[in-house]
């Protein structure tokens, strides 16, 4: 007689709720088939749903959820109706049907936000012994989907079927799936209302956005439990912010980590590496970090040096540091099987490597040859790994670490076999469950070590593979891309998507890793890359040189121009990063995130915002001198000539190779540093504030701290809020300062853009100022195509009132000095 379970392939369903229990914000609903639904209201906008198919929940454990996330005890209303339960917060209403456990969530106005189709169901997998857990929901009218992290398809996911399974995808293409990272989080938008779903499951997961059935969206996993979080907006930005709080935010990076960085596979020997450094300084092209790829090691053994190529790394790194360069090294997970290699010896002796199900250590071939691989899901292994960085950082002077090949990648076979075992923080499991978080846990262990030994400085860690929550430990990039116009298009989409999926500290290999870009492609890519939080050129040495001066003098000067712009924008980018760690706000914001009430933006993907006040749209085609783009509602100024644009429509942007379409929001206060060759090279004695006229009032923020160290966590930082209010004949600028950080500079040079009048009088904190030339900026002003009014004021000003007269034909060109 056969067990009927063996032959059963049909979907199984939960049955009917017959009982429930409530404990404050936690609810258990019990069915007549032993299925249990656990519902937890984490705050007025986040509700967790967790299902146990057989009446038993596994231990409640998550690598993705931030351990510092603290649920609230929101004001709840709970009513048991004859056919359903009603659970309400001050933001949403959750209805749970007794028959079938179907979930429906509405906003307070009664609009359906999310509605189960089949809802929770599952299928027994005879091969693995796991349940394939499934969830399906109705597609709402006009619904669009965004998010899911590292995907190379169109921004709007409707009609797509995608999966999460970390993969080493060398030279991937548009629509390749899966890629390196796993972010099981998406955002739905319909009726101009946004919500999010975070499916906290580390097995291979799938998402179908109305692909198989045009009216149904579903997600499922090949093991573990159905455990997901509903996140209410109602704005797209708020959904991303709530998700960032749930899965965690990074600490502030060192300011230099937002500077330009240069990498290649590989720079060696020492004279070649130092020649690259000299190339930057001789040409006065700013750069803060240089990278060493795998060839710096002795036979690709991690934590070693090839003394033939780098005979004295401590001296070399010290000399580079004296010229402003921070050295970043690569570390891969594969540990060479070599009985004379001390890390291999320690790993074997302490049983720190992953084992096959029958007992032997897992073997796989990567760069060093046959290797064993640390089990980063074991707390002891993470501690061991962290301590391995001591000499590299405290003795040699390394400032950052780059984790690669950590999907985990294995030559020829792709990744580990499914039977490889992991500790999983005391909950032993197979590779099926641990695969998607392997890179995350490696990055976590690396971060633990780099932070420990860099202290009191801040760490920089970069990882190729990631899972939700990895942003707490590491920056990331989009992997082994190709020097093509299509990959430039993809880099733009991927970085936006990762940013709204919690991972703002992101960039791409500028110019492409594989093959060689033309000078034009490199410059167009660099123009995009300077607006990505992680800004690094990286290339494969097999395909030629890819330094900013590799394409001829014309392109060298253009590269210098845009890298200099990056350094001028550092205080603005640093502020956007602070907003991300403080509020969870994504640094890169796709066009629908700038105005979701404008349905014209829903299918747009080239345009994006950086921070509150910049709109960027890269050129992704060769031999063009501009492009059409959609400008969101409001008034904007074209950065290059201050041409005023009223948004809510498509416009043409003139952008020959010396420009990228770049717009500044009216009312913005845009802080600029002077050009520097590296962070800390010069003492900043004056900060430039570019103020853009607006009819009405707009506020901007500037965050400042020491740029490194942890005094900002003690409150030694400042938040400056500027309010700009304009009319046809006047403009006022107020400043409110919060915090105790005192910058070195003592003055602002305020540059006024878009004034509809000629300056008549300027009053600063009640004192009338007489117009006089400002000698520090006059020469720069003379070089501008259109002279702009400037005001030199104390950094401690509180209120500036400007009165003007409407000119008959004259251009405003007054220069004002308060002295």
DAPE-V26026 format. One record per pair of residues at least 4 apart in sequence whose C-alpha atoms are under 6 Angstrom apart, sorted by sequence separation. I is the first residue (numbers start at 1). GAP is how many residues later the second one is. D is the distance in whole Angstrom. If there is no record, write none. Layout:
I|GAP|D, I|GAP|D
This chain:
22|4|6, 31|4|5, 42|4|5, 52|4|6, 81|4|6, 88|4|6, 97|4|5, 106|4|6, 107|4|5, 125|4|5, 172|4|6, 189|4|6, 210|4|4, 244|4|5, 268|4|6, 271|4|6, 278|4|6, 280|4|6, 297|4|6, 306|4|6, 307|4|4, 313|4|6, 321|4|5, 347|4|6, 355|4|6, 356|4|6, 365|4|5, 381|4|6, 390|4|6, 391|4|5, 392|4|5, 393|4|5, 405|4|5, 410|4|5, 423|4|6, 424|4|6, 431|4|5, 443|4|6, 447|4|6, 450|4|6, 451|4|6, 466|4|6, 487|4|6, 490|4|6, 499|4|5, 509|4|6, 517|4|6, 546|4|6, 551|4|6, 560|4|6, 570|4|6, 578|4|6, 579|4|6, 580|4|4, 589|4|6, 592|4|5, 610|4|5, 638|4|5, 655|4|5, 712|4|5, 726|4|6, 763|4|5, 774|4|6, 22|5|5, 42|5|6, 52|5|5, 80|5|5, 88|5|4, 96|5|6, 97|5|5, 106|5|5, 125|5|5, 189|5|4, 210|5|6, 233|5|5, 268|5|6, 280|5|5, 320|5|5, 321|5|6, 347|5|5, 355|5|5, 356|5|6, 365|5|4, 376|5|6, 393|5|5, 409|5|6, 410|5|5, 423|5|5, 498|5|5, 499|5|4, 517|5|6, 530|5|6, 580|5|5, 609|5|5, 637|5|5, 638|5|5, 655|5|6, 711|5|5, 712|5|5, 726|5|4, 763|5|4, 21|6|6, 30|6|5, 41|6|5, 79|6|6, 87|6|6, 96|6|6, 106|6|4, 125|6|6, 188|6|6, 210|6|5, 233|6|5, 267|6|5, 294|6|6, 298|6|6, 355|6|4, 356|6|5, 364|6|5, 365|6|6, 376|6|5, 392|6|6, 409|6|5, 422|6|6, 511|6|6, 529|6|6, 580|6|6, 609|6|4, 637|6|5, 725|6|6, 762|6|6, 763|6|6, 781|6|6, 21|7|5, 29|7|6, 40|7|6, 79|7|5, 87|7|5, 96|7|5, 106|7|5, 124|7|5, 188|7|5, 210|7|5, 297|7|5, 298|7|5, 354|7|6, 355|7|5, 364|7|5, 408|7|6, 422|7|5, 549|7|5, 608|7|6, 637|7|5, 725|7|5, 762|7|5, 20|8|5, 29|8|5, 40|8|5, 78|8|6, 86|8|6, 95|8|6, 105|8|6, 123|8|6, 187|8|6, 209|8|5, 297|8|4, 298|8|4, 354|8|6, 363|8|6, 421|8|6, 451|8|5, 548|8|6, 608|8|6, 636|8|6, 653|8|6, 724|8|6, 20|9|4, 28|9|6, 39|9|6, 78|9|5, 86|9|5, 95|9|5, 105|9|5, 123|9|5, 187|9|4, 208|9|5, 296|9|6, 297|9|5, 363|9|5, 421|9|5, 450|9|6, 592|9|5, 607|9|6, 636|9|5, 724|9|5, 19|10|6, 20|10|6, 28|10|5, 39|10|5, 77|10|6, 85|10|6, 94|10|6, 104|10|6, 122|10|5, 146|10|5, 186|10|6, 208|10|5, 296|10|6, 362|10|6, 420|10|6, 591|10|6, 592|10|6, 607|10|4, 635|10|6, 723|10|6, 19|11|5, 27|11|6, 38|11|6, 77|11|5, 85|11|5, 94|11|5, 104|11|4, 122|11|4, 145|11|6, 146|11|6, 186|11|6, 207|11|6, 419|11|6, 420|11|5, 511|11|5, 548|11|6, 576|11|6, 606|11|6, 635|11|5, 723|11|5, 18|12|6, 27|12|5, 38|12|5, 76|12|6, 84|12|5, 93|12|6, 122|12|5, 145|12|5, 167|12|5, 185|12|6, 207|12|4, 462|12|5, 464|12|6, 634|12|6, 635|12|6, 705|12|4, 722|12|6, 17|13|5, 18|13|5, 26|13|6, 37|13|6, 76|13|5, 84|13|4, 93|13|5, 103|13|5, 121|13|5, 145|13|6, 165|13|6, 166|13|6, 167|13|5, 185|13|4, 206|13|5, 418|13|5, 461|13|5, 462|13|5, 463|13|5, 634|13|5, 704|13|6, 722|13|5, 17|14|4, 26|14|5, 37|14|5, 84|14|5, 92|14|6, 102|14|6, 120|14|6, 144|14|6, 164|14|6, 166|14|5, 184|14|6, 206|14|5, 418|14|6, 462|14|5, 511|14|6, 633|14|4, 673|14|6, 704|14|5, 721|14|6, 16|15|5, 25|15|6, 36|15|6, 83|15|6, 92|15|5, 120|15|5, 163|15|6, 166|15|6, 184|15|5, 205|15|6, 510|15|6, 632|15|5, 633|15|4, 703|15|6, 721|15|5, 16|16|6, 25|16|5, 36|16|5, 92|16|6, 119|16|5, 205|16|4, 591|16|6, 631|16|5, 632|16|5, 672|16|5, 703|16|5, 720|16|6, 35|17|6, 102|17|6, 119|17|5, 204|17|6, 591|17|5, 631|17|6, 671|17|6, 702|17|6, 720|17|5, 15|18|6, 35|18|5, 118|18|6, 164|18|5, 203|18|6, 204|18|6, 590|18|4, 631|18|6, 671|18|5, 702|18|5, 719|18|6, 35|19|6, 36|19|6, 117|19|5, 203|19|6, 354|19|6, 589|19|5, 630|19|6, 670|19|6, 701|19|6, 719|19|5, 34|20|6, 35|20|5, 117|20|4, 203|20|6, 353|20|5, 354|20|6, 589|20|5, 630|20|4, 670|20|5, 701|20|5, 718|20|5, 14|21|6, 34|21|5, 116|21|4, 117|21|5, 153|21|6, 353|21|4, 354|21|5, 588|21|6, 629|21|5, 669|21|6, 700|21|6, 718|21|4, 115|22|6, 116|22|6, 152|22|5, 153|22|5, 352|22|6, 353|22|5, 588|22|5, 629|22|6, 669|22|5, 700|22|5, 717|22|6, 718|22|6, 115|23|6, 152|23|5, 587|23|6, 628|23|6, 639|23|6, 668|23|6, 699|23|5, 717|23|6, 718|23|5, 587|24|5, 628|24|4, 639|24|5, 668|24|5, 699|24|4, 716|24|5, 717|24|4, 789|24|5, 507|25|5, 513|25|6, 627|25|6, 638|25|5, 667|25|5, 698|25|6, 716|25|5, 788|25|5, 789|25|5, 790|25|5, 791|25|5, 792|25|5, 261|26|6, 439|26|5, 440|26|5, 447|26|6, 513|26|4, 514|26|6, 627|26|6, 637|26|5, 666|26|5, 667|26|5, 698|26|5, 787|26|5, 789|26|5, 790|26|6, 791|26|6, 200|27|6, 260|27|5, 261|27|6, 263|27|6, 266|27|5, 439|27|5, 440|27|6, 506|27|6, 507|27|5, 510|27|4, 513|27|5, 516|27|5, 626|27|5, 637|27|5, 666|27|6, 667|27|5, 697|27|5, 200|28|6, 260|28|6, 261|28|5, 262|28|5, 263|28|5, 265|28|5, 483|28|6, 505|28|5, 506|28|5, 507|28|6, 509|28|5, 515|28|5, 626|28|4, 636|28|5, 666|28|5, 697|28|4, 42|29|5, 43|29|5, 199|29|4, 259|29|6, 261|29|6, 352|29|6, 444|29|6, 477|29|5, 483|29|4, 505|29|6, 509|29|5, 626|29|4, 636|29|5, 696|29|5, 42|30|6, 44|30|6, 198|30|5, 437|30|6, 440|30|5, 475|30|5, 476|30|5, 477|30|5, 478|30|5, 482|30|5, 625|30|5, 636|30|5, 696|30|5, 43|31|6, 150|31|6, 198|31|5, 475|31|6, 477|31|5, 481|31|5, 482|31|6, 483|31|6, 625|31|4, 635|31|5, 667|31|5, 669|31|6, 695|31|5, 197|32|6, 336|32|6, 407|32|5, 471|32|5, 481|32|5, 482|32|5, 483|32|6, 519|32|5, 668|32|6, 694|32|5, 695|32|5, 197|33|5, 406|33|5, 480|33|6, 483|33|6, 149|34|5, 196|34|6, 337|34|5, 483|34|5, 765|34|5, 148|35|5, 196|35|5, 336|35|4, 576|35|5, 764|35|6, 148|36|6, 195|36|5, 289|36|5, 291|36|6, 335|36|5, 530|36|5, 764|36|5, 148|37|5, 195|37|4, 288|37|5, 289|37|5, 290|37|5, 291|37|5, 292|37|5, 293|37|5, 334|37|5, 335|37|5, 752|37|5, 763|37|6, 148|38|5, 195|38|5, 289|38|6, 291|38|6, 334|38|6, 763|38|5, 147|39|5, 165|39|5, 194|39|5, 270|39|6, 334|39|5, 751|39|4, 762|39|6, 146|40|6, 147|40|6, 164|40|6, 194|40|5, 269|40|4, 270|40|5, 333|40|6, 750|40|5, 762|40|5, 146|41|5, 164|41|5, 193|41|5, 194|41|5, 750|41|5, 761|41|6, 145|42|6, 163|42|6, 194|42|5, 749|42|6, 761|42|5, 773|42|5, 145|43|5, 163|43|4, 749|43|5, 760|43|6, 774|43|6, 144|44|6, 162|44|6, 366|44|6, 617|44|5, 748|44|6, 760|44|5, 772|44|5, 44|45|5, 144|45|5, 162|45|5, 365|45|6, 366|45|6, 378|45|5, 616|45|6, 748|45|5, 759|45|4, 771|45|4, 772|45|5, 143|46|5, 161|46|6, 364|46|6, 365|46|6, 377|46|6, 616|46|5, 747|46|6, 758|46|5, 44|47|6, 143|47|5, 161|47|4, 377|47|5, 378|47|5, 615|47|6, 747|47|4, 748|47|5, 757|47|5, 758|47|5, 142|48|6, 377|48|6, 615|48|5, 747|48|5, 757|48|5, 160|49|5, 614|49|6, 746|49|5, 757|49|4, 769|49|5, 159|50|5, 161|50|6, 614|50|5, 757|50|6, 158|51|5, 159|51|5, 160|51|5, 613|51|6, 159|52|4, 613|52|5, 758|54|5, 667|57|6, 407|58|5, 386|59|5, 402|59|6, 403|59|6, 406|59|6, 686|59|5, 386|60|6, 389|60|6, 400|60|5, 401|60|5, 402|60|5, 403|60|5, 404|60|5, 685|60|4, 688|60|6, 690|60|6, 691|60|6, 693|60|6, 400|61|6, 684|61|6, 686|61|5, 687|61|5, 688|61|5, 689|61|5, 690|61|5, 691|61|5, 692|61|5, 693|61|5, 357|62|5, 386|62|6, 387|62|6, 686|62|6, 688|62|6, 691|62|6, 693|62|6, 356|63|6, 357|63|6, 382|63|5, 386|63|4, 390|63|6, 735|63|5, 356|64|4, 734|64|5, 355|65|6, 356|65|6, 376|65|5, 734|65|4, 355|66|6, 376|66|6, 733|66|6, 733|67|5, 300|68|5, 732|68|5, 732|69|4, 732|70|6, 327|71|5, 328|71|6, 330|71|6, 332|71|6, 731|71|5, 327|72|6, 328|72|4, 329|72|5, 330|72|5, 331|72|5, 332|72|5, 730|72|5, 326|73|6, 328|73|5, 329|73|6, 330|73|6, 332|73|6, 730|73|4, 729|74|6, 730|74|6, 729|75|5, 139|76|5, 729|76|6, 138|77|6, 139|77|5, 138|78|5, 137|79|6, 137|80|5, 17|81|5, 136|81|6, 16|82|5, 136|82|4, 314|82|4, 504|82|6, 16|83|4, 135|83|5, 504|83|6, 16|84|5, 135|84|5, 15|85|5, 14|86|6, 134|86|4, 500|86|5, 133|87|5, 499|87|5, 133|88|6, 132|89|6, 499|89|6, 132|90|5, 528|90|6, 132|91|5, 131|92|5, 496|92|6, 130|93|5, 133|93|6, 572|99|6, 569|103|5, 568|104|5, 568|105|4, 568|106|6, 568|107|6, 13|108|5, 12|109|6, 12|110|5, 11|111|5, 564|111|6, 11|112|5, 575|127|6, 575|128|5, 489|131|6, 485|135|6, 51|175|6, 50|176|6, 50|177|4, 69|177|6, 49|178|6, 49|179|5, 48|180|6, 66|180|6, 48|181|4, 65|181|6, 66|181|5, 47|182|6, 65|182|4, 66|182|5, 47|183|5, 64|183|6, 46|184|6, 46|185|5, 45|186|6, 45|187|5, 254|204|6, 248|221|6, 250|221|6, 247|222|5, 250|222|4, 249|223|5, 248|224|6, 203|229|6, 203|230|5, 202|231|6, 202|234|6, 167|240|6, 166|241|5, 168|241|6, 458|250|6, 457|251|6, 458|251|6, 457|252|5, 456|253|5, 244|258|5, 240|260|6, 166|270|6, 165|271|6, 262|274|6, 263|274|6, 264|274|5, 260|275|5, 261|275|5, 262|275|5, 263|275|5, 264|275|5, 265|275|5, 285|275|5, 264|276|6, 265|276|5, 181|284|5, 183|284|6, 180|285|5, 181|285|5, 182|285|5, 183|285|5, 171|309|6, 170|310|5, 171|310|5, 171|311|6, 249|332|5, 152|338|6, 244|340|5, 152|342|6, 241|343|4, 150|344|6, 241|344|5, 149|348|5, 150|348|6, 149|349|4, 147|350|5, 149|352|5, 147|354|6, 324|354|6, 236|357|6, 288|390|5, 286|391|4, 287|391|6, 286|392|6, 64|404|5, 64|405|5, 192|405|6, 256|423|5, 155|450|6, 255|452|5, 254|453|6, 254|454|5
